[in-house]
Amino acid sequence: MSFTITFDELKKLSDNLIPSDSLNRIVPDINSSIAKFHNTLESRVGALYKSKQSLGSVRLSSGLTSKGTLSLDYSIAYKDSALPMTNYDYKQSAFFKVKNSIPFGLANGFVRYKKVNKARSVRVNIRNSGSPSTPRVRTEYKKFLGNVKGKERILVRLQKATWLQIPNVFNPDGTRAPYKELFGPSLAKLANITYDKDSQMETARDVLANEVITAFSKGW
């Protein structure tokens, strides 16, 4: 899936106003205007949200998609791919006290407990101040940092208890409760929200429209 911006008014102009021998002359100017529009959208997404990855990294295509004898079709497409929460601004809490100490099952059936206060949760910040809202990633249990395929990732348990089987003499590491990796909104989603709701993108659309009209005027 992807988020695609189409420029329907541009196609209408090329369909109705421009003679075929003029299209080639205006394509470079319109390509430049579309590129500037993408750069503005990329800049606004970067200013409004705390993603460490730029919008350009998920751009599938930009600019002229087809040119007939009497028409121009333009679009910008962005890949809607999952974005790990570690891609956003996050920080761990200070160590805080936990009610349950780490258990260890002994061979005689008894369980001893090792008291440690090492529990830490993770807080993620997706938006900068004043940015349009995004869907919240809600979890029943606290988020924590873990390692997935050699990379630091933000995880959450799927149940309240920490252990499926507590560490014991036969299984010293124990079996932890299942967990999953958390993902935030994709860059394509952020681009869509910004395109629809950011006032500066309204201005960018007006600028693009004026530049397109100027280019078409030069083509006559």
Backbone as a ProteinNet text record, in pm:
[ID]
protein_1_A
[PRIMARY]
MSFTITFDELKKLSDNLIPSDSLNRIVPDINSSIAKFHNTLESRVGALYKSKQSLGSVRLSSGLTSKGTLSLDYSIAYKDSALPMTNYDYKQSAFFKVKNSIPFGLANGFVRYKKVNKARSVRVNIRNSGSPSTPRVRTEYKKFLGNVKGKERILVRLQKATWLQIPNVFNPDGTRAPYKELFGPSLAKLANITYDKDSQMETARDVLANEVITAFSKGW
[TERTIARY]
84.5	0	88.2	28.4	104.3	9.8	65.9	-7.7	36.6	-57.6	-25.3	-94.4	-18	-71.9	-83	-202.5	-221.1	-251.5	-218.1	-236.6	-335.9	-462.8	-569	-585.5	-571.7	-588.6	-482	-363.6	-256.8	-295.1	-352.1	-394.9	-505	-599.1	-707.2	-652.6	-554.8	-494.5	-429.6	-352.5	-281.8	-378.6	-490.9	-590.7	-661.6	-682.9	-772.5	-706.5	-585.5	-530.2	-404.7	-328.8	-195.8	-191.8	-142.5	-120.7	-6.8	-11.5	81.6	227.2	259.4	400.2	456.9	370.8	417.6	450.7	403.4	419.1	565.7	648.1	788.8	858.6	816.5	883.2	852.6	735.9	698	730.5	760.6	788.3	900	1016.3	1122.7	1076.8	999.9	953.1	856.7	767.3	670.7	740	836.9	915.8	979.2	1034.7	1099	997.2	878.9	775.3	726.1	708.3	665	772	899.3	1009.7	1010.7	986.7	982.4	864.5	753.7	636.9	669.5	734.8	777.2	871.8	968.8	1065	995.2	891.2	815.3	742.7	679.8	609.8	707.4	822.3	924	970.9	991.6	1035.9	930.4	803.9	696.7	678.1	685.8	676.8	791.6	912	1027	1011.8	945.5	927.3	817	716.7	599.7	611.2	693	700.7	845.4	862.5	995.8	1053.4	1024.1	1081.4	1228.4	1310.9	1453.4	1478.8	1374.8	1384.9	1311.2	1366.3	1304.9	1197.8	1103.1	996.5	1052.3	1160	1218.8	1263.4	1290.4	1337.8	1228.7	1101.3	992.5	922.1	983.6	923.1	941	831.2	835.2	857.3	791.3	804.2	763.5	807.8	772.5	785.6	683.8	693.1	607.7	655.6	579.7	562	436.2	409.4	374.6	315.7	290.7	268.4	302.7	282.2	226.9	102.8	43.3	66.8	1.3	19.8	-44.1	-143.8	-213.2	-235.5	-161.5	-185.4	-60.8	-58.5	48.2	-14	37.1	-7.3	108.1	84.6	187.2	135.8	226.5	190.7	316.8	297.1	404.1	351	424.4	380.4	480.4	427.5	509.9	468.6	566.4	540.4	490.1	380.5	320.6	374.3	497	561.8	570.7	565.8	569	696.8	683.5	797	817.2	929.4	952.4	944.1	893.2	879.8	1014.4	1120.9	1253.7	1294.6	1217.9	1245.9	1207.6	1123.6	1079.6	1161.7	1138	1207	1155.1	1244.2	1200.8	1306.3	1260.2	1354.7	1305.2	1402.5	1368.9	1345.5	1259.1	1238.9	1358.9	1368.1	1468.1	1427.9	1522.3	1487.8	1379.5	1280.9	1179.1	1157.9	1105.3	1088.2	978.6	1001.3	901.7	857.1	731.7	678	728.4	746.4	786.8	935.4	1004.2	1145.8	1159.1	1283.2	1305.4	1302.4	1215.8	1206.8	1306.6	1339.4	1422.4	1378.5	1339.4	1291	1405.2	1403.8	1507.9	1469.7	1568.2	1545.5	1450.3	1444.5	1357.4	1213.6	1186.3	1049.9	1023.6	1113.8	1096.6	1140.7	1100.6	1137.3	1202.3	1319.3	1382.4	1370.8	1380.3	1361.4	1481.7	1522	1632.4	1574.4	1594.6	1536.6	1624	1570.3	1639.7	1538.1	1582.6	1496	1549.8	1524.2	1580.1	1473.1	1348.6	1243.3	1246.6	1236.9	1234.6	1131	1054.7	959.4	1012	946.2	988.4	873.4	905.5	806.9	845.7	749.2	774.7	701.1	770.6	710.1	711.6	595.8	585.1	575.4	507.2	477.2	558.1	588.3	636.3	516.2	539.3	430.9	360.4	227.4	149.7	125.2	172.1	153.9	14.9	-39.6	-168.7	-162.4	-274.6	-277.1	-257.8	-207.8	-189.2	-254.8	-286.9	-343.9	-249.9	-303.1	-220.6	-196.2	-75.8	-43.1	-64.1	-178.1	-213.8	-172	-118.2	-82.2	-133.9	-173.8	-224.8	-112.1	6	119.9	230.3	323.4	427.7	522.1	565.5	662.8	802.9	887.6	1024.7	1116.9	1245.6	1343.4	1390.4	1407.4	1459.9	1539.9	1586.2	1668.8	1597.5	1581.3	1519.7	1615.3	1668.7	1762.7	1878.9	1930.7	2049.1	2020.8	1892.9	1858.8	1772.4	1797.2	1716.8	1576.2	1477.1	1338.1	1253.7	1138.9	1045.6	942.3	927.1	843.9	738.2	640.3	540	496.8	480.5	432.7	286.7	246.9	109.8	27.6	87.1	15.9	77.9	8	55.2	178.8	177.8	289.7	414.7	531	658.6	699.3	664.4	715.7	605.1	631.2	550.8	602.9	736.6	800.1	914.9	911.5	1016.5	1151	1262	1394.1	1405.2	1471.5	1488.8	1614.8	1645.5	1770.7	1773.1	1658.1	1651.9	1644.7	1598.1	1586	1628.3	1760.1	1810.8	1764.4	1739.6	1694.8	1544	1473.7	1328.8	1268.5	1137.4	1066.5	980.4	1017.6	945.8	812.2	725.4	595.3	613.2	521	532.1	519.8	582.5	578	575.7	550.2	551.4	623.7	673.5	736.4	628.3	652.9	557.2	602.1	505.3	531.5	448.2	505.4	434.3	375.8	312.4	255.6	363.3	331	427.4	451	560.9	589.7	484.7	432.7	326	201.9	171.7	57.5	80.7	201	232.9	225	270.2	262.7	117.6	34.2	-108.7	-172.5	-146.3	-201.6	-152.2	-22.9	35.9	-20.2	-32	-85.9	-229.1	-308.1	-448.4	-468.8	-383.7	-416.6	-319.9	-201.5	-102.4	-126.7	-135.5	-164.2	-53.6	70.5	179.4	170.6	109.1	89.7	-20.6	-116.8	-216.2	-146.8	-54.4	23.2	106.1	167.3	250.1	167.3	41.4	-45.2	-76	-97.3	-122.9	-0.7	117.9	241.9	259.6	234.7	247.3	150.2	27.6	-72.7	-28.2	25.1	70.7	189	281	397.2	355.8	257.3	207.9	143.1	61.4	-2.4	101.5	205.2	314.4	384	410.4	475.7	389.8	260.5	170.3	164.2	168.3	166.4	289	404.1	526.5	519.8	435.6	429.2	352.4	275.8	197.8	287.2
-119.2	0	124.3	237.4	361.7	479.7	595	720.7	793.5	825.7	887.2	1021.7	1122	1254.9	1265.6	1291.5	1311.1	1458	1500.8	1641	1646.7	1631	1620.6	1749	1864.3	1990.6	2006.9	1956.3	1962.7	1883.3	1765.9	1684.5	1755.6	1819	1889.4	2002.9	2075.6	2183.6	2129.5	2023	1967.4	1905.7	1852	1793.5	1899.6	2018.3	2114.9	2240.1	2270.6	2400.3	2396.7	2290.8	2292	2214.6	2274.5	2197.5	2098.5	1989.6	1879.4	1918.9	2010	2043.8	2131	2173.7	2257.6	2177.7	2053.3	1974.9	1954.5	1919.2	1892.7	2013.5	2135.1	2256.1	2284.8	2239.8	2274.1	2164.5	2044.8	1932.8	1964	2020.1	2047.6	2142	2247.6	2341.8	2274.9	2192.5	2125.4	2020.2	1949.1	1854.7	1925.5	2043.3	2120.5	2162.4	2203.1	2246.3	2130.1	2013.4	1894.5	1853.9	1862.4	1828.6	1923.1	2051.5	2148.8	2119.8	2075.8	2041.1	1923.6	1821.9	1708.9	1755.9	1841.6	1889.3	1963.7	2039.1	2110.8	2012.5	1911.3	1810.1	1735	1698.1	1629	1715.4	1843.8	1937	1952.8	1960.1	1978.8	1853.8	1735.2	1611.2	1606	1645.4	1646.7	1746.6	1859.4	1962.6	1927.6	1855.1	1827.2	1699.2	1605.5	1475.7	1438.1	1349.8	1317.9	1190.2	1164.9	1048.8	1074.6	971.8	982	952	915.3	878.5	983.7	1022.7	1126.9	1068.4	1152.2	1108.9	1060.9	1122.4	1083.4	938.3	879.6	741.1	641.4	684	593	641.9	736.4	783.7	677.5	634.9	533.3	596.1	709.4	778.2	923.1	1006.5	1147.7	1208	1287	1358	1298.2	1305.1	1263.7	1112	1067.6	923.8	879.4	969.5	937.6	1065.8	1062.7	1178.2	1129.1	1166.6	1133.5	1246.8	1238.7	1343.7	1475.3	1466.3	1587.9	1594.7	1516.8	1521.1	1484.2	1534.9	1503.7	1448.3	1336.7	1279.5	1285.1	1349.2	1361.6	1305.5	1247.9	1202	1187.1	1182.8	1148.1	1035.3	925.4	809.9	778.4	743.4	709.8	572.5	489.1	352.9	354.8	284.4	278.2	156.4	166.8	53	77.3	-32.6	-24.2	44.1	126.5	201.4	163.9	99	62.6	184.8	167.4	279.6	339.8	261.2	316.7	419.5	429.5	532.7	671.5	673.7	800.1	834.6	953.5	998.8	919.5	858.3	781.6	789.9	765.9	762.2	663	603.5	512.1	589.6	535.2	593.3	561.2	630.2	592.9	457	387.5	261.7	288	200.5	217.6	84.8	93.5	-24.8	-114	-242.8	-339	-424.7	-462.9	-541.4	-685	-739.6	-879.8	-891.5	-964.5	-991	-1105.2	-1127.4	-1233.9	-1370	-1462.7	-1594.1	-1692.4	-1795.5	-1904.9	-2032.5	-2132	-2257.6	-2349.9	-2397.6	-2487.8	-2634.2	-2720.5	-2863	-2925.6	-2871.2	-2928.7	-2877.6	-2800.2	-2750.9	-2613.4	-2565	-2431.2	-2325.7	-2203.9	-2091.7	-1983.5	-1939.1	-1824.9	-1703.4	-1584.8	-1460.5	-1370.1	-1313.6	-1218.6	-1079.4	-994.8	-861.6	-767.7	-721.6	-623.2	-519	-395.6	-287.5	-236.1	-311.9	-276.5	-257.9	-250.3	-233.5	-92	-84.4	45.1	41	145.6	154	253.1	259.4	346.4	439.1	564.9	662.3	708.5	707.8	744.7	874.5	964	1090.1	1096.8	1093.9	1092.6	1233.1	1323.6	1455.1	1567	1667.3	1794.1	1880.1	1983.7	2071.2	2133.7	2131	2194.6	2111.2	1987	1902.8	1839.7	1806.7	1737.9	1605.4	1565.2	1443.3	1319.4	1215.1	1085.6	978.5	861.7	753.9	713.5	699.4	658.8	508.3	471.4	329.7	293.3	234.5	203.4	60.2	42.5	-91.1	-109.9	-230.9	-259.5	-260.9	-305.6	-315.1	-220.8	-191.5	-92.4	-139.3	-44.2	-72.6	-84	-165.6	-180.1	-203.3	-178.8	-199	-343.5	-395.3	-530.3	-539	-658.6	-679.1	-773	-727.8	-810.5	-817.8	-937.2	-959.8	-860.6	-839.3	-755.6	-606.2	-566	-424.9	-391.3	-275	-231.2	-198.5	-256.7	-236.2	-213	-150.2	-128.3	-239.6	-308	-427.4	-409.1	-498.2	-500.1	-644.7	-682.7	-817.4	-833.3	-956.8	-986.1	-1036.3	-1041.3	-1080.9	-1009.2	-1011	-939.4	-1003.9	-1137	-1207.5	-1202.8	-1191.9	-1185.9	-1321.1	-1429.2	-1561.7	-1659.1	-1740.2	-1859.2	-1971	-1976.6	-2069.4	-1996.1	-1990.9	-1916.1	-1988.7	-1915.3	-1980.7	-2086.4	-2197.6	-2303.7	-2381.7	-2479.6	-2553.3	-2628.8	-2660.9	-2733.5	-2638.8	-2519.2	-2417.6	-2283	-2262	-2144.9	-2010.6	-2004.4	-1876.6	-1858.3	-1966.3	-1957	-1937	-1928.1	-1899.1	-1775.8	-1668.9	-1542.8	-1541.5	-1454.8	-1438.6	-1387.8	-1420.2	-1372.4	-1220.3	-1162.9	-1018.7	-988.2	-865.5	-824.8	-691.2	-666.1	-537.7	-435.3	-311.1	-203.9	-116.7	-74.8	11.7	138.5	249.1	374.7	400.9	517	549.4	555.9	509	509.3	651.4	671.7	802.5	840.7	742.6	770	822.8	766.4	812.9	955.4	985	1120.6	1219.2	1175.3	1260.6	1289.4	1187.5	1203.9	1304.5	1290.9	1382.6	1524.7	1537.9	1669.6	1733.5	1656.5	1705.4	1758.2	1687.7	1724.4	1838.8	1846.8	1932.9	2048.2	2044.9	2149.2	2273.3	2389.7	2513.6	2548.8	2513	2544.1	2460.9	2343.4	2264.3	2324.3	2392.5	2465.3	2572.5	2643.9	2745.8	2682.6	2566.2	2497.2	2455.8	2415	2378.3	2500.1	2616	2739.4	2779.8	2768.4	2802.1	2710.9	2581	2484.8	2519.1	2552	2585.4	2706.4	2808.4	2928.5	2897.6	2813.1	2777.4	2695.4	2608.9	2527.9	2618.3	2712.6	2805.4	2886.6	2930.7	3005	2919.6	2793.5	2702.2	2681.4	2662.9	2642.2	2768.9	2885.7	3011.2	3022.9	2977.6	2980.3	2881.8	2780.1	2677.8	2720	2825.5	2868.6	2931.8
0	0	0	-43.5	-45.6	-33.4	-1	-3.8	-130.3	-217.2	-345.6	-360.2	-395.2	-425.5	-577.2	-624.8	-768.8	-795.3	-913.4	-951.1	-1067	-1029.5	-1130.6	-1210.9	-1143.1	-1214.4	-1322.6	-1295.8	-1395.6	-1519.7	-1499.9	-1614.5	-1693.1	-1619.2	-1687.8	-1774.7	-1721.1	-1799.7	-1926	-1909.5	-2026.2	-2125.5	-2075	-2165.6	-2249.6	-2191.6	-2253.7	-2310.5	-2262.6	-2298.8	-2384.4	-2377.4	-2437.6	-2568.6	-2674.2	-2797.6	-2778.5	-2848.6	-2824.8	-2841.2	-2930.9	-2951.7	-2840.3	-2745.4	-2634.3	-2509.2	-2499.6	-2376.8	-2339.9	-2434.6	-2405.3	-2345.3	-2384.5	-2336	-2189	-2142.1	-2004.5	-1903.5	-1951.7	-1859.2	-1760.4	-1800	-1701.5	-1590.4	-1624.9	-1523.6	-1426.2	-1478.6	-1390.2	-1304.4	-1362.5	-1282.1	-1163.4	-1187.5	-1081.5	-975.6	-1017.6	-922.9	-837.8	-898.7	-824	-722.9	-763	-671.8	-552.3	-575.6	-465.1	-372.4	-430.9	-348.9	-257	-313.3	-228.2	-118.2	-153	-53	59.9	26.6	129	220.2	160.6	240.9	330.1	276.7	355.4	471.9	445.1	549.4	658.6	619	717.6	803.6	742.4	820.9	921.8	878	968.4	1080.5	1053.5	1155.7	1255.2	1209.9	1293.4	1374.6	1326.3	1393.5	1423	1520.8	1571.8	1510.5	1383.7	1316.8	1284.4	1301.1	1268.1	1120.7	1049.6	908.5	825.9	712	630.1	539.3	500.6	411.2	277.7	231.1	103.5	99.4	215.8	220.3	181.8	183.7	145.6	19.2	-50.5	-175.3	-283.4	-341.7	-447.2	-583.3	-607	-734.6	-716.3	-807.2	-799.7	-938.1	-978.6	-1104	-1212.5	-1333.6	-1451.1	-1452	-1453.4	-1459.4	-1600.4	-1680	-1820.6	-1899.1	-2027.1	-2115.1	-2247.7	-2273	-2401.9	-2500.2	-2610.3	-2710.6	-2665.9	-2575.7	-2533.8	-2383.5	-2303.7	-2159.2	-2079.9	-1955.8	-1861.3	-1734.1	-1683	-1555.8	-1456.5	-1342.5	-1239.9	-1107.9	-1029.8	-895.2	-811.4	-679	-584.8	-498.6	-487.9	-410.1	-299.6	-181.2	-65	-12.2	11.4	59.1	202.4	225.3	359.2	433.3	482.5	549	699.9	775.6	921.9	970.5	1073.8	1127.4	1274.1	1308.8	1449	1539.1	1659.5	1752.4	1789.7	1779.4	1808.1	1703.9	1594.8	1494.9	1546.5	1650.1	1708.3	1831.8	1883.9	2004	2124.9	2199.5	2316.5	2426.4	2547.8	2660.6	2764.3	2834.6	2942.6	3070.8	3154.9	3286.8	3374.9	3487.1	3588	3646.1	3707.4	3773.3	3878.4	3886	3989.4	4061.2	4181.9	4263.3	4206.4	4215	4169.2	4286.7	4287.2	4397.9	4394	4274.5	4263.7	4236.1	4318.5	4296.1	4196	4147.8	4049.8	4120.1	4076.5	4141.2	4081.4	4159.2	4108.5	4178.5	4095.9	4151.2	4190.5	4312.6	4362.4	4338.4	4347.4	4320	4421.1	4542.6	4645.5	4635.4	4529.2	4508.1	4564.8	4649.6	4705.2	4602.5	4625.5	4538.2	4623.2	4578.3	4644	4552.9	4615.4	4540.5	4555.3	4444.5	4443.6	4425.8	4526.2	4521.8	4438.9	4328.9	4245	4199.7	4192.1	4146.1	4012.3	3907.9	3777.8	3669.8	3710.8	3610.9	3552.8	3420	3353.1	3240.6	3228	3117.2	3013.8	2899.5	2789.7	2751.9	2732.6	2686.8	2546.9	2454.7	2315.5	2284	2215.2	2173.5	2020.5	1958.5	1812.9	1754.8	1824.5	1768.1	1832.4	1753.7	1807.2	1842.5	1918.9	1962.7	1842.4	1846.4	1741.6	1618.5	1617.5	1498.1	1498.9	1381.5	1375.6	1450.7	1507.1	1587.9	1502	1564.4	1499.1	1585.5	1528.5	1608.9	1721.2	1841.5	1955.5	1954	1997.5	2011.7	2158.1	2187.3	2325.9	2360.1	2480.2	2527.4	2669.6	2701.3	2835.6	2937.8	2894	2985.1	2940.4	3029.2	3001.5	2891	2813.3	2706.5	2766.4	2704.5	2751.4	2631.5	2652.5	2546.9	2544.1	2424.8	2408.2	2280.4	2248.6	2130.2	2034.2	1909.9	1806.3	1687.7	1664.2	1553.9	1557.9	1677.6	1694.2	1697.5	1694.1	1695.2	1815.7	1875.7	1989.1	1942.1	2008.2	1970.9	2096.9	2079.2	2188.6	2186.5	2298.6	2308.4	2416.8	2417	2523	2545.2	2673.1	2704.9	2664.8	2635.3	2598.2	2715.8	2832.4	2952.9	3072.6	3185.2	3303.4	3364.2	3377.1	3441	3354.3	3419.5	3347.2	3292.1	3363.7	3328.4	3290.8	3187.9	3164.9	3253.6	3267.1	3360.9	3427.3	3559.2	3628.4	3614.3	3621.1	3616.7	3726.6	3695.3	3794.7	3761.6	3841.3	3823.6	3690.5	3637.6	3511.3	3390.5	3414.2	3309.1	3369.3	3384.2	3457.1	3400.8	3272.2	3213.4	3222.2	3251.6	3256.3	3118.2	3114.2	2989.6	3011.6	2945	2964.8	2890.9	2935.5	2872.4	2729	2642	2502.5	2496.3	2397.1	2378.9	2229.6	2197.3	2056.7	2043.3	1921.9	1891.8	1859	1897.5	1871.8	1754.2	1676.3	1561.4	1572.7	1525.3	1523.4	1386.5	1367.9	1235.9	1128.8	1010.6	900.7	850.9	781.1	723.1	619.3	546	449.5	521.9	639	718.2	764.8	811.9	855.6	739.4	621.4	502.8	467	476.4	447.2	542.1	671.9	772	746.8	720.3	697.5	571.3	466	338.9	357	438	457.2	556.2	661.3	774.2	799.9	743.2	773.6	687.7	750.8	677.5	578.6	611	518.9	390.1	398.6	276.8	189.3	251.3	172.2	89.6	153.4	82	-28.8	1.6	-98.1	-218.9	-196.7	-308.4	-395.5	-330	-405.8	-488.2	-426.7	-497.9	-618.7	-597.9	-707.6	-821.5	-785.1	-887.3	-969.2	-901.8	-973	-1064.6	-1015.2	-1097.4	-1219.3	-1201.5	-1312.4	-1418.9	-1372.6	-1467.8	-1542.3	-1470.8	-1534.6	-1639.4	-1605	-1700.1	-1824.7	-1803	-1915.8	-2003.2	-1939.2	-2015.6	-2103.8	-2052	-2130.7	-2247.9	-2232.7	-2336.1	-2459.8	-2446.9	-2564.4	-2669
[MASK]
++++++++++++++++++++++++++++++++++++++++++++++++++++++++++++++++++++++++++++++++++++++++++++++++++++++++++++++++++++++++++++++++++++++++++++++++++++++++++++++++++++++++++++++++++++++++++++++++++++++++++++++++++++++++++++

